[in-house]
């Protein structure tokens, strides 16, 4: 047989592969709607339950409520590939911001986590003279601009997160190993979200792992955004620049645009991104039909196509939703004040053995957790 020919079976066809072939990421989220904080142990156990959904090329977490001592300061979580990038970024931060504190992000040695970048965090506010220069831009706007400028203009520097009283922790490795590496057992949060990555069409690197964030938005995603090119060009009209080499980045920016800038309710923003099919709208009441039509018309560039399940964390809670025909799995559960969302029910029962309610949301149907404290 020619060494370059593939083996064939008796029918002249390639042999059937018998081994399991996983090609999907894992997502998990835990929230206490009363604001009770808990350590990162549970979210690490939950995402570890779905280890076969990852391949060791990316994992990460976002946590809300972890910085009560600096709750009113923006926490910039940074990764630097070189000391020069750190020096250049710190000059930009000092030019635009007052800095309450800065320090290396605490880590502990884990044998399988290697080649980590320089990881550092800063607690900042925009300088008052910068706020006074342009009355049309809020402090959030200027922090978002700083976030964009670092990612787009400073080589080898990347912003992991930039919100208040929250932070993202991510890298190359299995998520449970990264949870140990980042010492998440030492933090307490009211919302935890997690991601185990199985990259299919983008590179594996520390800045490209999930979550992706802007201000207090943090997004984890299983699937593929086939409308990425359209979404990216649409966002460029509003000065959002996608430079992190993965389709998930657009989701964080769309949430910031639709909700923070345009003031849409959460449910309306989800409808804009994952609207019902036109055939479904014909069966709605006239009021609902007009609402959906208006969202699809005004926000056509925000529509997400492709198979996906998404969890988004923010300062007021979290939200999970999938594509319109649910090509990626998502299950939700509640027990008392606790809300759980994951790719698999087993990941929820790992940390909540007796949930009161378990359900599989329909495609495009949002699951919303709201902080009540």
Buried (B, 14 or more C-beta within 10 A) or exposed (E): EEEEEEEEEEEEEEEEEEEEEEEBBBBBBBBBBEBEBBBBEBBBBBBBBBBEBBBBBBBBBBBBBBBEEBEEBBBBBBBBBEEEBBEBBBEBBEEBBEBBEBEEBEBEEBEEBEEBBBBBBBBBBBBEEBBEEEEEBBEBBBBBBBBBBBBEEBEBBBBBBBBBBBBBBBBBBBBBBBBBBBBBEEBBBBBBBBBBBBBEEBEBBBBBBBBBBBBBBBBBBBBBBBBBEBBBEBBEEEEBBBEBEBBBBBBBBBBBBBBBBBEBEBEBBBBBBBBBEEEEBEEBEEEEBEBBBEBBEEBEBBBBBBBBBBBBBBBBBBBBBBBBEBBBBBBBBBBEBBBBBBBBBEBBBBBBEEBEEBEEBEBBBBBBBEBEE
